Amino acid sequence: MSVFLDPTSEHSPTSRARLVRPEQLQGLTVGLLDISKPRGDVFLDRIDALLTQRGVTVKRYMKPTVAKPAPVPLRQQIVGEVNLVIEGLAD
């Protein structure tokens, strides 16, 4: 069981079970989400190259600002297009 804290206005931690990780990435589409922090794109560019070399389908996304959660339409788009997401955090 993992505890996730939402810094936006959460009054008590939310507990939920972790999702099972896929055994392999072949045949899946991986989303790379740039949260708009400086140099996050550098990290994600490298992840993109490594996944692509292994034949994994990659889709890229970017939040409009690091200061706010991803807009609902972007989250809905990501959920509809990929099997899992990697977020790029950097500075």
Backbone torsions as a table, in degrees:
resi	resn	phi	psi	omega
1	MET	NA	132.7	179.2
2	SER	-110.4	153.1	175.5
3	VAL	-112.7	126.8	179.3
4	PHE	-114.0	132.4	177.0
5	LEU	-108.2	132.1	178.3
6	ASP	-102.3	110.2	-175.8
7	PRO	-72.6	-2.6	-174.8
8	THR	-79.8	-28.5	177.0
9	SER	173.5	26.9	-176.1
10	GLU	-76.3	134.2	179.6
11	HIS	-94.8	-26.5	176.7
12	SER	-144.7	147.5	-177.7
13	PRO	-61.9	147.1	175.6
14	THR	-98.1	128.8	177.4
15	SER	-106.2	132.1	174.7
16	ARG	-153.6	151.1	-178.9
17	ALA	-70.5	143.8	175.6
18	ARG	-68.7	146.8	174.3
19	LEU	-73.6	150.3	177.7
20	VAL	-70.1	131.5	177.1
21	ARG	-73.6	144.3	177.6
22	PRO	-67.3	146.3	179.1
23	GLU	-69.9	-28.6	178.2
24	GLN	-149.3	161.4	-179.6
25	LEU	-98.6	-13.6	179.6
26	GLN	-58.3	131.6	178.7
27	GLY	86.7	-6.6	178.4
28	LEU	-102.1	161.0	172.9
29	THR	-110.4	125.6	-177.9
30	VAL	-104.0	128.4	175.9
31	GLY	-94.8	135.3	175.6
32	LEU	-111.0	115.7	-176.1
33	LEU	-105.4	112.8	174.7
34	ASP	-85.8	118.9	-176.7
35	ILE	-88.3	11.4	175.1
36	SER	76.1	23.3	172.2
37	LYS	-87.4	149.5	178.7
38	PRO	-55.5	135.0	176.7
39	ARG	70.8	3.6	174.6
40	GLY	-61.0	-34.4	179.0
41	ASP	-64.7	-32.2	179.0
42	VAL	-64.1	-46.5	177.0
43	PHE	-60.1	-48.9	-177.0
44	LEU	-68.7	-31.9	175.5
45	ASP	-59.4	-41.9	-179.4
46	ARG	-68.3	-43.6	177.4
47	ILE	-61.7	-42.8	178.7
48	ASP	-57.6	-48.4	-178.9
49	ALA	-61.4	-44.4	-179.0
50	LEU	-64.6	-43.0	179.2
51	LEU	-67.7	-43.2	-179.8
52	THR	-62.1	-39.9	176.9
53	GLN	-58.7	-29.9	-178.6
54	ARG	-91.5	6.8	176.4
55	GLY	82.1	15.5	179.7
56	VAL	-86.2	136.6	175.9
57	THR	-76.7	130.3	-177.0
58	VAL	-124.0	136.8	172.2
59	LYS	-122.9	139.3	-177.1
60	ARG	-107.4	143.3	178.2
61	TYR	-138.8	159.0	178.7
62	MET	-145.6	130.1	173.6
63	LYS	-71.9	148.0	179.2
64	PRO	-68.5	-26.6	-179.7
65	THR	-154.2	147.7	177.4
66	VAL	-73.9	-20.3	-171.9
67	ALA	-75.4	-14.3	-176.5
68	LYS	-133.9	156.5	174.0
69	PRO	-60.1	158.8	176.9
70	ALA	-58.5	137.7	178.5
71	PRO	-60.6	149.4	-178.5
72	VAL	-54.0	-45.4	179.5
73	PRO	-59.3	-36.6	177.9
74	LEU	-67.1	-43.6	178.6
75	ARG	-61.8	-41.4	179.0
76	GLN	-64.7	-39.8	178.0
77	GLN	-61.8	-46.6	-179.0
78	ILE	-60.9	-48.2	-179.6
79	VAL	-58.1	-36.7	-178.2
80	GLY	-78.5	-14.3	-172.5
81	GLU	-114.8	-18.1	-174.3
82	VAL	-131.2	165.2	177.8
83	ASN	-94.2	-29.9	178.0
84	LEU	-154.1	162.2	-174.0
85	VAL	-129.6	140.7	170.4
86	ILE	-116.3	126.0	177.2
87	GLU	-95.4	140.3	178.5
88	GLY	-98.1	111.6	176.6
89	LEU	-110.2	133.6	-179.7
90	ALA	-160.1	178.3	173.7
91	ASP	-179.0	NA	NA
